[in-house]
């Protein structure tokens, strides 16, 4: 298993290596299993022997209590006690002998009670026992088994004693019998009714048992460690894979990539975390989108404010410039009349006509500026209604008949007799009036003005155009015609009293109705056009 590492960057752009949780979890499981097995082996070596002896000692005391109670109650010779004694001996692997003061056997767990009786009397009459702390050992015979004493008598096999507990009623000791090559734990003494008793149980080799147990634990432990490695490897993968997926999602979120989503479906804390990450991702994306929208709107507002300020400055400059000439003329002619420059009634009448004409031009320009201001700032409500554009055009052309005759112009209106459209009828008339007046003021050559109404049924549009013969508009001026106070030929505009605001009003009106408009140069003249929605 390879140690996988991840590289992350903190807030100070320092790269830190992060170890895999999967590796850490696997190592933790292996170390935990190894530690548990190690503790078991150590406990087995150090505590098993004492635990084993305590169990044996408890079994001997339990047997003593039952034998002493039966002897005191006089039921020691009963069949029920025989059955109970047999069960005790079989359960705890012990041997029992009870003798009376005449050395007659009262109760024995085996058919031949002589070895146990002899062992009992050897303890009572032939042993020099050790103190209860077991600090030394006692030998009941001077020589090893199988050797003769110095006086020629047969040697008694050597038996070693180690006292565990001793009181007035009984003694508990460990006996290592070289003759039988067996170690016993024995309890012997006097019952309450004066009977003598011996209870003994063989001790298996604690060291051998501990070694076998340790080897078994080592084998089982090795297998458990290998199994824990495999299980922890696969289980940790199942646990850490969702965490790694969440890590990948968070890495992409850090880069403002909100398309990555956690796809797990677990119902634990990791699954809840993944769902929260997805919700957080969506919330962040929505919030950032709103912030970007607000930022974009703020930029637009700033741009509009800058544009408005620029327009205000240009407006003041242009108005000042446009009003400068008529005001100067009015002031000059008025002062001439006041100073009596002439007494000729005809000259005085001319002065008054100039003053009246220039005042009318100023009044007309102020009205148009007020109209344009209302349109540009949205103070004038657009009233959409259904009306006949052909009738509107015919009526206006008829009204402008005197101007048409003065300019000696031929006007031709082409189109259907009735064309119903949607729009603001009053503002539409303002648009056509500006187009037609502009055509009258710039017509030349053949002096023709053609008004055309075409219908586009597929796109549901009515296309209205006003064409006049005359000079073409310079290419560099076509795009600026819709600007306030822009004039292609300032001298000529001044001649017919134009203010340079009419086409700006057309632009504002058509924008307010969300319809298209424009101008184009033809072969021998200029055509202005606009569109309306067919009704």
Long-range contacts (C-beta under 8 A, 24 or more apart in sequence): 1-26, 1-233, 6-247, 20-240, 21-236, 21-240, 21-243, 21-244, 22-233, 22-236, 22-237, 22-239, 22-240, 25-232, 25-236, 25-239, 25-240, 26-229, 26-232, 26-233, 26-236, 28-232, 29-228, 29-229, 29-231, 29-232, 29-236, 30-225, 30-228, 30-229, 30-232, 32-228, 33-221, 33-224, 33-225, 33-228, 34-221, 34-225, 37-217, 37-218, 37-220, 37-221, 37-224, 37-225, 40-217, 40-221, 41-214, 41-217, 41-218, 41-221, 44-210, 44-213, 44-214, 44-217, 45-210, 45-214, 48-206, 48-209, 48-210, 48-213, 49-206, 49-207, 49-210, 52-203, 52-206, 52-209, 53-164, 53-185, 53-203, 53-206, 56-92, 56-185, 56-201, 56-203, 57-164, 57-165, 57-172, 57-185, 59-92, 59-94, 59-201, 60-92, 60-94, 60-172, 60-185, 60-186, 60-187, 60-199, 60-201, 61-187, 62-88, 62-92, 63-88, 63-92, 63-94, 63-96, 63-187, 63-199, 64-170, 64-187, 64-197, 64-199, 67-96, 67-98, 67-107, 67-191, 67-197, 67-199, 68-191, 68-192, 71-98, 71-106, 71-191, 71-192, 71-193, 71-195, 72-191, 72-192, 72-193, 76-106, 76-107, 77-106, 77-107, 81-107, 85-109, 92-201, 93-201, 93-202, 94-199, 94-200, 94-201, 95-199, 95-200, 95-201, 96-197, 96-198, 96-199, 97-197, 97-198, 98-191, 98-195, 98-196, 98-197, 99-195, 99-196, 99-197, 100-194, 100-195, 100-196, 101-194, 101-195, 101-196, 106-195, 116-198, 116-200, 117-198, 119-186, 119-198, 119-200, 120-188, 120-196, 120-197, 120-198, 122-159, 123-171, 123-186, 123-188, 123-198, 124-188, 124-196, 127-161, 129-161, 129-163, 129-166, 129-171, 129-173, 130-161, 130-162, 130-163, 131-163, 131-166, 132-163, 132-164, 132-165, 132-166, 133-163, 134-162, 134-163, 134-164, 137-161, 137-162, 144-178, 145-178, 145-179, 174-203, 175-200, 239-270, 242-266, 242-270, 242-271, 242-274, 243-270, 245-274, 246-270, 246-273, 246-274, 246-277, 249-274, 249-277, 249-278, 249-281, 250-277, 253-277, 253-280, 253-281, 253-284, 256-288, 258-282, 258-284, 258-285, 311-484, 314-484, 314-485, 315-484, 318-484, 318-485, 318-500, 319-369, 319-485, 321-485, 322-365, 322-485, 322-499, 322-500, 323-362, 323-365, 325-494, 326-358, 326-359, 326-361, 326-362, 327-358, 327-362, 329-354, 329-355, 329-358, 330-354, 330-355, 330-358, 330-359, 357-497, 361-497, 361-499, 364-497, 364-499, 365-499, 365-501, 368-499, 368-501, 368-502, 368-505, 369-501, 371-430, 371-505, 372-484, 372-501, 372-504, 372-505, 372-508, 375-505, 375-508, 375-509, 375-512, 376-508, 378-512, 380-512, 382-424, 382-427, 382-512, 382-513, 383-424, 383-425, 383-426, 384-422, 384-423, 384-424, 384-513, 385-422, 385-423, 385-424, 385-425, 386-420, 386-421, 386-422, 386-535, 387-420, 387-421, 387-423, 387-425, 387-428, 388-418, 388-419, 388-420, 388-421, 389-419, 389-420, 389-421, 389-428, 389-453, 389-462, 389-464, 389-532, 390-415, 390-416, 390-417, 390-418, 390-419, 390-453, 391-418, 392-425, 392-428, 392-429, 392-432, 393-432, 393-451, 393-453, 393-464, 396-429, 396-432, 396-433, 396-436, 397-436, 397-451, 400-436, 400-440, 403-440, 404-440, 407-440, 407-443, 407-447, 408-447, 409-440, 409-443, 409-447, 409-448, 409-449, 410-446, 410-447, 410-448, 410-449, 411-449, 411-450, 411-451, 412-448, 412-449, 412-450, 412-451, 413-451, 413-452, 413-453, 414-450, 414-451, 414-452, 414-453, 415-451, 415-452, 415-453, 415-454, 416-453, 416-455, 419-453, 419-455, 419-462, 419-534, 420-534, 420-535, 421-462, 421-532, 421-533, 421-534, 421-535, 422-532, 422-533, 422-534, 422-535, 423-513, 423-515, 423-532, 423-533, 424-509, 424-512, 424-513, 427-509, 427-512, 427-513, 428-509, 428-532, 430-505, 430-506, 430-509, 431-505, 431-506, 431-509, 431-510, 431-517, 431-530, 432-464, 432-466, 434-502, 434-503, 434-505, 434-506, 435-466, 435-506, 435-528, 435-530, 436-466, 437-502, 438-466, 438-502, 438-503, 438-528, 439-466, 439-467, 439-468, 439-526, 439-528, 440-468, 441-492, 441-496, 441-498, 442-468, 442-470, 442-471, 442-492, 442-526, 443-468, 443-469, 443-470, 444-469, 444-470, 444-471, 445-469, 445-470, 445-524, 445-525, 446-524, 448-525, 455-534, 456-534, 457-534, 460-533, 460-534, 461-531, 461-532, 461-533, 461-534, 462-531, 462-532, 462-533, 462-534, 463-529, 463-531, 464-529, 464-530, 464-531, 464-532, 465-527, 465-528, 465-529, 466-527, 466-528, 466-529, 467-522, 467-525, 467-526, 467-527, 468-525, 468-526, 469-524, 469-525, 470-525, 470-526, 471-526, 472-521, 472-525, 472-526, 473-519, 473-521, 473-526, 478-519, 478-520, 478-521, 481-519, 482-506, 482-507, 506-530
